[in-house]
């Protein structure tokens, strides 16, 4: 009886909504839904963009004793971009990453990453008040229809050095929830952490850090 009642209610709901399947807002219809974003440069509008902090992540990983890779994630990232699809090489980026919000699987490791140095010495990693890591682009070079290399200045722990990112345009379209024009990118890069004074564990914990970035920018 309960199953019959449930089925009738479901049928009535579909009838009232015209066959739509409700998921939050009326977003998906029966059949195959259309993905809002597509890897189509013609969808990209020129203008000023800000990062979507809820859907932008920076993953880092290092080799741990040569046995395996250990990785963590930074989130709640903010930033701005000026972009003209007709002149990609004029694009500019400024990204701010809150170091203290690092996410790792081990509570002990997070405590170590944010631990003050002993007896007034420099911390092993970032210290208890690491502030923001910032990346400011200096040069964008188009390398393909969907790709570019971005060279910029990365500042961590008060030290600044160059980093090059290989960037791929991953999609553009209108976000169905907030109705904002959105552009997404994936990027990869490498950094030698000792250039920023993060020397702990070298060389048994690799000095080379691989960065993997997934970024969504919303047009303002």
Secondary structure, 3 states (H helix, E strand, C coil): CHHHHHHHHHHHHHHHCCCEECCCCCCEECCCCCCCCECCHHHCCCEEEEECHHHCEEEEEEEECCCEEEEEEECCCEEEEEECCCCHHHCEEEEEEEHHHCECCCHHHHHHHCCCCHHHCCCCCCCCCCCEEEEEEEEEEECCCCEEEEEEEEEECCEEEEEEEEEEEEEEEECCCCCCEEEEEEEEEEEEHHHHCCCCCCCCECCEEEEEEEEEEEEC
